[in-house]
Amino acid sequence: LAARLEHPLHTRCLEMLCNFTRFPSNNAYLASMPKVIEILTAGGKSKLAEDRLWSIRSIQNLCSDASSKVGLATGSLLSLLSACAMRKDYEEQLAAVGALMNLATE
């Protein structure tokens, strides 16, 4: 459902995915799943602020896993995070900058 942007439960699925990423033991597994990254990237580009926020927070959590940083540090994901860091929503900025910081540190 998280991949179906028009579904009414879409935002709740992104929120649930974000909650899964709060547990460090889930992050390496989730970060290795291309479909998860694709869903979060699409959510990060959404017109809905809540979708963007849940997606960017999830990405921030995934980027905290040391074994996943190289795979996540792609041009498209870095561009998305940079764009979100420049938006007007403070919480979105904070999550995007936090994700970039996680990618930049070991």
FIMAR-609261 format. One record per residue: residue number from 1; residue in three letters; x, y, z of N, C-alpha, C in turn. Coordinates in nm, 3 decimals. Example, Ala and Ser with C-alpha at 12.3 -4.5 7.8 and 13.67 -1.06 7.14 Angstrom:
<pts>
<pt resi="1" resn="ALA" n_u="1.319" n_v="-0.569" n_w="0.780" ca_u="1.230" ca_v="-0.450" ca_w="0.780" c_u="1.320" c_v="-0.330" c_w="0.780"/>
<pt resi="2" resn="SER" n_u="1.285" n_v="-0.225" n_w="0.708" ca_u="1.367" ca_v="-0.106" ca_w="0.714" c_u="1.290" c_v="0.003" c_w="0.787"/>
</pts>
This chain:
<pts>
<pt resi="1" resn="LEU" n_u="0.081" n_v="-0.120" n_w="0.000" ca_u="0.000" ca_v="0.000" ca_w="0.000" c_u="0.085" c_v="0.127" c_w="0.000"/>
<pt resi="2" resn="ALA" n_u="0.205" n_v="0.118" n_w="0.059" ca_u="0.290" ca_v="0.237" ca_w="0.065" c_u="0.329" c_v="0.285" c_w="-0.075"/>
<pt resi="3" resn="ALA" n_u="0.336" n_v="0.193" n_w="-0.170" ca_u="0.374" ca_v="0.230" ca_w="-0.307" c_u="0.257" c_v="0.285" c_w="-0.387"/>
<pt resi="4" resn="ARG" n_u="0.136" n_v="0.268" n_w="-0.339" ca_u="0.016" ca_v="0.315" ca_w="-0.411" c_u="-0.023" c_v="0.453" c_w="-0.358"/>
<pt resi="5" resn="LEU" n_u="0.028" n_v="0.554" n_w="-0.422" ca_u="0.012" ca_v="0.692" ca_w="-0.375" c_u="-0.133" c_v="0.736" c_w="-0.362"/>
<pt resi="6" resn="GLU" n_u="-0.221" n_v="0.678" n_w="-0.441" ca_u="-0.360" ca_v="0.721" ca_w="-0.439" c_u="-0.442" c_v="0.650" c_w="-0.331"/>
<pt resi="7" resn="HIS" n_u="-0.386" n_v="0.548" n_w="-0.269" ca_u="-0.459" ca_v="0.472" ca_w="-0.167" c_u="-0.473" c_v="0.555" c_w="-0.039"/>
<pt resi="8" resn="PRO" n_u="-0.591" n_v="0.552" n_w="0.025" ca_u="-0.613" ca_v="0.632" ca_w="0.146" c_u="-0.523" c_v="0.595" c_w="0.264"/>
<pt resi="9" resn="LEU" n_u="-0.473" n_v="0.473" n_w="0.266" ca_u="-0.385" ca_v="0.431" ca_w="0.376" c_u="-0.237" c_v="0.452" c_w="0.347"/>
<pt resi="10" resn="HIS" n_u="-0.208" n_v="0.512" n_w="0.234" ca_u="-0.070" ca_v="0.533" ca_w="0.191" c_u="0.015" c_v="0.603" c_w="0.297"/>
<pt resi="11" resn="THR" n_u="-0.032" n_v="0.714" n_w="0.348" ca_u="0.045" ca_v="0.792" ca_w="0.446" c_u="0.067" c_v="0.711" c_w="0.574"/>
<pt resi="12" resn="ARG" n_u="-0.034" n_v="0.637" n_w="0.618" ca_u="-0.019" ca_v="0.554" ca_w="0.739" c_u="0.085" c_v="0.444" c_w="0.717"/>
<pt resi="13" resn="CYS" n_u="0.094" n_v="0.392" n_w="0.594" ca_u="0.194" ca_v="0.290" ca_w="0.564" c_u="0.335" c_v="0.349" c_w="0.570"/>
<pt resi="14" resn="LEU" n_u="0.352" n_v="0.472" n_w="0.522" ca_u="0.482" ca_v="0.539" ca_w="0.532" c_u="0.518" c_v="0.562" c_w="0.679"/>
<pt resi="15" resn="GLU" n_u="0.418" n_v="0.598" n_w="0.759" ca_u="0.441" ca_v="0.617" ca_w="0.902" c_u="0.484" c_v="0.486" c_w="0.967"/>
<pt resi="16" resn="MET" n_u="0.418" n_v="0.377" n_w="0.930" ca_u="0.452" ca_v="0.246" ca_w="0.986" c_u="0.593" c_v="0.205" c_w="0.944"/>
<pt resi="17" resn="LEU" n_u="0.627" n_v="0.231" n_w="0.819" ca_u="0.761" ca_v="0.201" ca_w="0.771" c_u="0.865" c_v="0.281" c_w="0.850"/>
<pt resi="18" resn="CYS" n_u="0.834" n_v="0.406" n_w="0.878" ca_u="0.923" ca_v="0.488" ca_w="0.959" c_u="0.942" c_v="0.429" c_w="1.098"/>
<pt resi="19" resn="ASN" n_u="0.833" n_v="0.379" n_w="1.156" ca_u="0.845" ca_v="0.316" ca_w="1.288" c_u="0.932" c_v="0.191" c_w="1.283"/>
<pt resi="20" resn="PHE" n_u="0.927" n_v="0.115" n_w="1.172" ca_u="1.016" ca_v="-0.001" ca_w="1.158" c_u="1.162" c_v="0.043" c_w="1.157"/>
<pt resi="21" resn="THR" n_u="1.190" n_v="0.158" n_w="1.097" ca_u="1.329" ca_v="0.204" ca_w="1.087" c_u="1.382" c_v="0.260" c_w="1.218"/>
<pt resi="22" resn="ARG" n_u="1.296" n_v="0.278" n_w="1.316" ca_u="1.341" ca_v="0.327" ca_w="1.446" c_u="1.423" c_v="0.222" c_w="1.520"/>
<pt resi="23" resn="PHE" n_u="1.412" n_v="0.097" n_w="1.479" ca_u="1.486" ca_v="-0.012" ca_w="1.543" c_u="1.609" c_v="-0.044" c_w="1.459"/>
<pt resi="24" resn="PRO" n_u="1.728" n_v="-0.016" n_w="1.512" ca_u="1.851" ca_v="-0.032" ca_w="1.434" c_u="1.869" c_v="-0.169" c_w="1.369"/>
<pt resi="25" resn="SER" n_u="1.820" n_v="-0.274" n_w="1.432" ca_u="1.839" ca_v="-0.407" ca_w="1.374" c_u="1.759" c_v="-0.425" c_w="1.244"/>
<pt resi="26" resn="ASN" n_u="1.661" n_v="-0.342" n_w="1.217" ca_u="1.584" ca_v="-0.350" ca_w="1.092" c_u="1.651" c_v="-0.277" c_w="0.977"/>
<pt resi="27" resn="ASN" n_u="1.737" n_v="-0.182" n_w="1.006" ca_u="1.783" ca_v="-0.088" ca_w="0.904" c_u="1.867" c_v="-0.149" c_w="0.793"/>
<pt resi="28" resn="ALA" n_u="1.960" n_v="-0.237" n_w="0.825" ca_u="2.043" ca_v="-0.297" ca_w="0.720" c_u="1.956" c_v="-0.377" c_w="0.623"/>
<pt resi="29" resn="TYR" n_u="1.860" n_v="-0.450" n_w="0.677" ca_u="1.772" ca_v="-0.529" ca_w="0.592" c_u="1.684" c_v="-0.440" c_w="0.505"/>
<pt resi="30" resn="LEU" n_u="1.622" n_v="-0.340" n_w="0.564" ca_u="1.534" ca_v="-0.251" ca_w="0.487" c_u="1.612" c_v="-0.171" c_w="0.382"/>
<pt resi="31" resn="ALA" n_u="1.733" n_v="-0.126" n_w="0.418" ca_u="1.814" ca_v="-0.047" ca_w="0.325" c_u="1.860" c_v="-0.130" c_w="0.205"/>
<pt resi="32" resn="SER" n_u="1.864" n_v="-0.262" n_w="0.221" ca_u="1.908" ca_v="-0.348" ca_w="0.111" c_u="1.794" c_v="-0.384" c_w="0.016"/>
<pt resi="33" resn="MET" n_u="1.675" n_v="-0.338" n_w="0.046" ca_u="1.559" ca_v="-0.370" ca_w="-0.037" c_u="1.529" c_v="-0.254" c_w="-0.133"/>
<pt resi="34" resn="PRO" n_u="1.559" n_v="-0.271" n_w="-0.262" ca_u="1.538" ca_v="-0.161" ca_w="-0.359" c_u="1.396" c_v="-0.106" c_w="-0.358"/>
<pt resi="35" resn="LYS" n_u="1.296" n_v="-0.192" n_w="-0.338" ca_u="1.156" ca_v="-0.145" ca_w="-0.339" c_u="1.130" c_v="-0.048" c_w="-0.223"/>
<pt resi="36" resn="VAL" n_u="1.191" n_v="-0.074" n_w="-0.108" ca_u="1.175" ca_v="0.016" ca_w="0.007" c_u="1.234" c_v="0.153" c_w="-0.025"/>
<pt resi="37" resn="ILE" n_u="1.352" n_v="0.153" n_w="-0.082" ca_u="1.418" ca_v="0.280" ca_w="-0.117" c_u="1.337" c_v="0.353" c_w="-0.224"/>
<pt resi="38" resn="GLU" n_u="1.284" n_v="0.279" n_w="-0.320" ca_u="1.201" ca_v="0.338" ca_w="-0.425" c_u="1.076" c_v="0.403" c_w="-0.366"/>
<pt resi="39" resn="ILE" n_u="1.011" n_v="0.335" n_w="-0.272" ca_u="0.891" ca_v="0.387" ca_w="-0.208" c_u="0.923" c_v="0.513" c_w="-0.128"/>
<pt resi="40" resn="LEU" n_u="1.033" n_v="0.510" n_w="-0.053" ca_u="1.071" ca_v="0.625" ca_w="0.028" c_u="1.112" c_v="0.743" c_w="-0.059"/>
<pt resi="41" resn="THR" n_u="1.177" n_v="0.716" n_w="-0.170" ca_u="1.216" ca_v="0.824" ca_w="-0.262" c_u="1.091" c_v="0.888" c_w="-0.322"/>
<pt resi="42" resn="ALA" n_u="0.996" n_v="0.805" n_w="-0.362" ca_u="0.870" ca_v="0.859" ca_w="-0.417" c_u="0.797" c_v="0.939" c_w="-0.309"/>
<pt resi="43" resn="GLY" n_u="0.795" n_v="0.890" n_w="-0.187" ca_u="0.732" ca_v="0.962" ca_w="-0.077" c_u="0.801" c_v="1.094" c_w="-0.048"/>
<pt resi="44" resn="GLY" n_u="0.932" n_v="1.097" n_w="-0.063" ca_u="1.009" ca_v="1.219" ca_w="-0.040" c_u="0.983" c_v="1.326" c_w="-0.145"/>
<pt resi="45" resn="LYS" n_u="0.927" n_v="1.285" n_w="-0.259" ca_u="0.894" ca_v="1.379" ca_w="-0.366" c_u="0.746" c_v="1.414" c_w="-0.369"/>
<pt resi="46" resn="SER" n_u="0.671" n_v="1.361" n_w="-0.276" ca_u="0.526" ca_v="1.378" ca_w="-0.274" c_u="0.486" c_v="1.525" c_w="-0.257"/>
<pt resi="47" resn="LYS" n_u="0.366" n_v="1.556" n_w="-0.304" ca_u="0.310" ca_v="1.689" ca_w="-0.283" c_u="0.258" c_v="1.703" c_w="-0.140"/>
<pt resi="48" resn="LEU" n_u="0.235" n_v="1.590" n_w="-0.074" ca_u="0.185" ca_v="1.592" ca_w="0.063" c_u="0.301" c_v="1.603" c_w="0.162"/>
<pt resi="49" resn="ALA" n_u="0.298" n_v="1.706" n_w="0.243" ca_u="0.406" ca_v="1.730" ca_w="0.339" c_u="0.423" c_v="1.614" c_w="0.436"/>
<pt resi="50" resn="GLU" n_u="0.313" n_v="1.554" n_w="0.477" ca_u="0.321" ca_v="1.443" ca_w="0.573" c_u="0.391" c_v="1.322" c_w="0.511"/>
<pt resi="51" resn="ASP" n_u="0.364" n_v="1.293" n_w="0.384" ca_u="0.433" ca_v="1.183" ca_w="0.315" c_u="0.582" c_v="1.210" c_w="0.307"/>
<pt resi="52" resn="ARG" n_u="0.616" n_v="1.333" n_w="0.271" ca_u="0.758" ca_v="1.369" ca_w="0.261" c_u="0.827" c_v="1.353" c_w="0.396"/>
<pt resi="53" resn="LEU" n_u="0.763" n_v="1.399" n_w="0.501" ca_u="0.825" ca_v="1.394" ca_w="0.633" c_u="0.848" c_v="1.250" c_w="0.678"/>
<pt resi="54" resn="TRP" n_u="0.747" n_v="1.163" n_w="0.665" ca_u="0.765" ca_v="1.023" ca_w="0.705" c_u="0.874" c_v="0.956" c_w="0.622"/>
<pt resi="55" resn="SER" n_u="0.877" n_v="0.987" n_w="0.494" ca_u="0.976" ca_v="0.925" ca_w="0.406" c_u="1.117" c_v="0.970" c_w="0.440"/>
<pt resi="56" resn="ILE" n_u="1.135" n_v="1.100" n_w="0.460" ca_u="1.268" ca_v="1.153" ca_w="0.489" c_u="1.315" c_v="1.107" c_w="0.628"/>
<pt resi="57" resn="ARG" n_u="1.225" n_v="1.099" n_w="0.723" ca_u="1.262" ca_v="1.046" ca_w="0.854" c_u="1.306" c_v="0.900" c_w="0.843"/>
<pt resi="58" resn="SER" n_u="1.238" n_v="0.823" n_w="0.760" ca_u="1.277" ca_v="0.683" ca_w="0.738" c_u="1.415" c_v="0.676" c_w="0.676"/>
<pt resi="59" resn="ILE" n_u="1.438" n_v="0.759" n_w="0.576" ca_u="1.570" ca_v="0.761" ca_w="0.511" c_u="1.677" c_v="0.802" c_w="0.612"/>
<pt resi="60" resn="GLN" n_u="1.647" n_v="0.898" n_w="0.696" ca_u="1.741" ca_v="0.940" ca_w="0.800" c_u="1.779" c_v="0.821" c_w="0.888"/>
<pt resi="61" resn="ASN" n_u="1.680" n_v="0.744" n_w="0.929" ca_u="1.708" ca_v="0.628" ca_w="1.014" c_u="1.788" c_v="0.522" c_w="0.939"/>
<pt resi="62" resn="LEU" n_u="1.754" n_v="0.497" n_w="0.813" ca_u="1.828" ca_v="0.398" ca_w="0.736" c_u="1.973" c_v="0.440" c_w="0.718"/>
<pt resi="63" resn="CYS" n_u="1.996" n_v="0.569" n_w="0.702" ca_u="2.133" ca_v="0.620" ca_w="0.683" c_u="2.218" c_v="0.610" c_w="0.809"/>
<pt resi="64" resn="SER" n_u="2.157" n_v="0.580" n_w="0.921" ca_u="2.235" ca_v="0.566" ca_w="1.044" c_u="2.304" c_v="0.431" c_w="1.052"/>
<pt resi="65" resn="ASP" n_u="2.266" n_v="0.337" n_w="0.965" ca_u="2.330" ca_v="0.206" ca_w="0.964" c_u="2.459" c_v="0.213" c_w="0.884"/>
<pt resi="66" resn="ALA" n_u="2.572" n_v="0.187" n_w="0.950" ca_u="2.703" ca_v="0.201" ca_w="0.887" c_u="2.719" c_v="0.113" c_w="0.764"/>
<pt resi="67" resn="SER" n_u="2.662" n_v="-0.006" n_w="0.767" ca_u="2.678" ca_v="-0.097" ca_w="0.653" c_u="2.594" c_v="-0.057" c_w="0.532"/>
<pt resi="68" resn="SER" n_u="2.503" n_v="0.036" n_w="0.549" ca_u="2.413" ca_v="0.076" ca_w="0.440" c_u="2.450" c_v="0.208" c_w="0.375"/>
<pt resi="69" resn="LYS" n_u="2.542" n_v="0.281" n_w="0.435" ca_u="2.570" ca_v="0.417" ca_w="0.389" c_u="2.616" c_v="0.423" c_w="0.244"/>
<pt resi="70" resn="VAL" n_u="2.706" n_v="0.336" n_w="0.204" ca_u="2.759" ca_v="0.341" ca_w="0.068" c_u="2.649" c_v="0.315" c_w="-0.034"/>
<pt resi="71" resn="GLY" n_u="2.562" n_v="0.218" n_w="-0.007" ca_u="2.452" ca_v="0.188" ca_w="-0.099" c_u="2.347" c_v="0.297" c_w="-0.105"/>
<pt resi="72" resn="LEU" n_u="2.332" n_v="0.371" n_w="0.003" ca_u="2.231" ca_v="0.477" ca_w="0.007" c_u="2.281" c_v="0.610" c_w="-0.049"/>
<pt resi="73" resn="ALA" n_u="2.410" n_v="0.630" n_w="-0.050" ca_u="2.468" ca_v="0.758" ca_w="-0.093" c_u="2.472" c_v="0.768" c_w="-0.245"/>
<pt resi="74" resn="THR" n_u="2.355" n_v="0.763" n_w="-0.307" ca_u="2.345" ca_v="0.774" ca_w="-0.452" c_u="2.313" c_v="0.918" c_w="-0.490"/>
<pt resi="75" resn="GLY" n_u="2.339" n_v="0.951" n_w="-0.613" ca_u="2.309" ca_v="1.086" ca_w="-0.659" c_u="2.163" c_v="1.124" c_w="-0.645"/>
<pt resi="76" resn="SER" n_u="2.075" n_v="1.030" n_w="-0.676" ca_u="1.931" ca_v="1.062" ca_w="-0.668" c_u="1.887" c_v="1.082" c_w="-0.524"/>
<pt resi="77" resn="LEU" n_u="1.938" n_v="1.002" n_w="-0.432" ca_u="1.898" ca_v="1.018" ca_w="-0.292" c_u="1.959" c_v="1.145" c_w="-0.233"/>
<pt resi="78" resn="LEU" n_u="2.084" n_v="1.175" n_w="-0.268" ca_u="2.148" ca_v="1.297" ca_w="-0.219" c_u="2.076" c_v="1.421" c_w="-0.274"/>
<pt resi="79" resn="SER" n_u="2.032" n_v="1.416" n_w="-0.398" ca_u="1.956" ca_v="1.528" ca_w="-0.456" c_u="1.824" c_v="1.547" c_w="-0.385"/>
<pt resi="80" resn="LEU" n_u="1.756" n_v="1.435" n_w="-0.356" ca_u="1.629" ca_v="1.442" ca_w="-0.283" c_u="1.649" c_v="1.504" c_w="-0.145"/>
<pt resi="81" resn="LEU" n_u="1.749" n_v="1.458" n_w="-0.073" ca_u="1.775" ca_v="1.510" ca_w="0.061" c_u="1.812" c_v="1.658" c_w="0.056"/>
<pt resi="82" resn="SER" n_u="1.890" n_v="1.696" n_w="-0.043" ca_u="1.927" ca_v="1.838" ca_w="-0.058" c_u="1.804" c_v="1.924" c_w="-0.085"/>
<pt resi="83" resn="ALA" n_u="1.715" n_v="1.876" n_w="-0.171" ca_u="1.592" ca_v="1.951" ca_w="-0.201" c_u="1.505" c_v="1.963" c_w="-0.077"/>
<pt resi="84" resn="CYS" n_u="1.493" n_v="1.855" n_w="-0.001" ca_u="1.410" ca_v="1.858" ca_w="0.121" c_u="1.472" c_v="1.947" c_w="0.228"/>
<pt resi="85" resn="ALA" n_u="1.604" n_v="1.955" n_w="0.230" ca_u="1.671" ca_v="2.040" ca_w="0.328" c_u="1.647" c_v="2.188" c_w="0.301"/>
<pt resi="86" resn="MET" n_u="1.606" n_v="2.220" n_w="0.178" ca_u="1.582" ca_v="2.360" ca_w="0.142" c_u="1.434" c_v="2.397" c_w="0.144"/>
<pt resi="87" resn="ARG" n_u="1.348" n_v="2.306" n_w="0.181" ca_u="1.205" ca_v="2.337" ca_w="0.188" c_u="1.178" c_v="2.424" c_w="0.311"/>
<pt resi="88" resn="LYS" n_u="1.056" n_v="2.475" n_w="0.320" ca_u="1.022" ca_v="2.567" ca_w="0.428" c_u="0.984" c_v="2.498" c_w="0.558"/>
<pt resi="89" resn="ASP" n_u="0.945" n_v="2.372" n_w="0.552" ca_u="0.902" ca_v="2.298" ca_w="0.670" c_u="1.024" c_v="2.261" c_w="0.755"/>
<pt resi="90" resn="TYR" n_u="1.028" n_v="2.313" n_w="0.877" ca_u="1.144" ca_v="2.292" ca_w="0.965" c_u="1.169" c_v="2.144" c_w="0.995"/>
<pt resi="91" resn="GLU" n_u="1.063" n_v="2.069" n_w="1.023" ca_u="1.079" ca_v="1.926" ca_w="1.055" c_u="1.137" c_v="1.849" c_w="0.937"/>
<pt resi="92" resn="GLU" n_u="1.093" n_v="1.884" n_w="0.817" ca_u="1.146" ca_v="1.820" ca_w="0.697" c_u="1.293" c_v="1.857" c_w="0.676"/>
<pt resi="93" resn="GLN" n_u="1.326" n_v="1.984" n_w="0.699" ca_u="1.465" ca_v="2.028" ca_w="0.689" c_u="1.552" c_v="1.951" c_w="0.787"/>
<pt resi="94" resn="LEU" n_u="1.504" n_v="1.940" n_w="0.910" ca_u="1.578" ca_v="1.872" ca_w="1.015" c_u="1.604" c_v="1.725" c_w="0.979"/>
<pt resi="95" resn="ALA" n_u="1.504" n_v="1.656" n_w="0.930" ca_u="1.519" ca_v="1.515" ca_w="0.892" c_u="1.616" c_v="1.500" c_w="0.775"/>
<pt resi="96" resn="ALA" n_u="1.605" n_v="1.588" n_w="0.676" ca_u="1.692" ca_v="1.580" ca_w="0.558" c_u="1.838" c_v="1.608" c_w="0.595"/>
<pt resi="97" resn="VAL" n_u="1.859" n_v="1.711" n_w="0.674" ca_u="1.997" ca_v="1.743" ca_w="0.717" c_u="2.051" c_v="1.633" c_w="0.807"/>
<pt resi="98" resn="GLY" n_u="1.965" n_v="1.575" n_w="0.890" ca_u="2.007" ca_v="1.463" ca_w="0.973" c_u="2.049" c_v="1.344" c_w="0.889"/>
<pt resi="99" resn="ALA" n_u="1.976" n_v="1.315" n_w="0.782" ca_u="2.012" ca_v="1.205" ca_w="0.692" c_u="2.144" c_v="1.232" c_w="0.624"/>
<pt resi="100" resn="LEU" n_u="2.163" n_v="1.356" n_w="0.578" ca_u="2.292" ca_v="1.391" ca_w="0.515" c_u="2.406" c_v="1.379" c_w="0.615"/>
<pt resi="101" resn="MET" n_u="2.380" n_v="1.419" n_w="0.738" ca_u="2.483" ca_v="1.407" ca_w="0.843" c_u="2.516" c_v="1.260" c_w="0.870"/>
<pt resi="102" resn="ASN" n_u="2.413" n_v="1.177" n_w="0.875" ca_u="2.436" ca_v="1.034" ca_w="0.897" c_u="2.520" c_v="0.973" c_w="0.786"/>
<pt resi="103" resn="LEU" n_u="2.496" n_v="1.017" n_w="0.662" ca_u="2.575" ca_v="0.966" ca_w="0.550" c_u="2.719" c_v="1.016" c_w="0.553"/>
<pt resi="104" resn="ALA" n_u="2.738" n_v="1.135" n_w="0.610" ca_u="2.872" ca_v="1.196" ca_w="0.611" c_u="2.961" c_v="1.147" c_w="0.726"/>
<pt resi="105" resn="THR" n_u="2.901" n_v="1.082" n_w="0.824" ca_u="2.980" ca_v="1.037" ca_w="0.938" c_u="2.992" c_v="0.885" c_w="0.937"/>
<pt resi="106" resn="GLU" n_u="3.090" n_v="0.837" n_w="1.011" ca_u="3.110" ca_v="0.692" ca_w="1.015" c_u="3.053" c_v="0.630" c_w="1.137"/>
</pts>
